[in-house]
Amino acid sequence: MSEPVTRLLEVGGDLTEVTRVQAELEALWEELGLPEEPGFVVSLAMEEILSNVLRHGLEAGHPPEVRVALRAEAGAFEFEVSDAC
């Protein structure tokens, strides 16, 4: 991979979004040809963090402002989950 890759995802306030974000993560992982085993661990960590934000981090009556950033560059991969709370 010569250039860094970033995907920014807007996430709704519903737990079904976890599945959609995981699919995006898996597609990017496969597209970049990254090794399978760490992909499982990254996916599991992202699922846990995102589901906790959606279950416990949103204020009732306010629209969700949750974003997930997926970033990859040579030798590194990171994800960031952020909300407006």
Secondary structure, DSSP 4 states (H G I P E B T S, - for coil): --S-EEEEEEE-SSTHHHHHHHHHHHHHHHHTT--HHHHHHHHHHHHHHHHHHHHHSSPTTS---EEEEEEEETTEEEEEEEE--
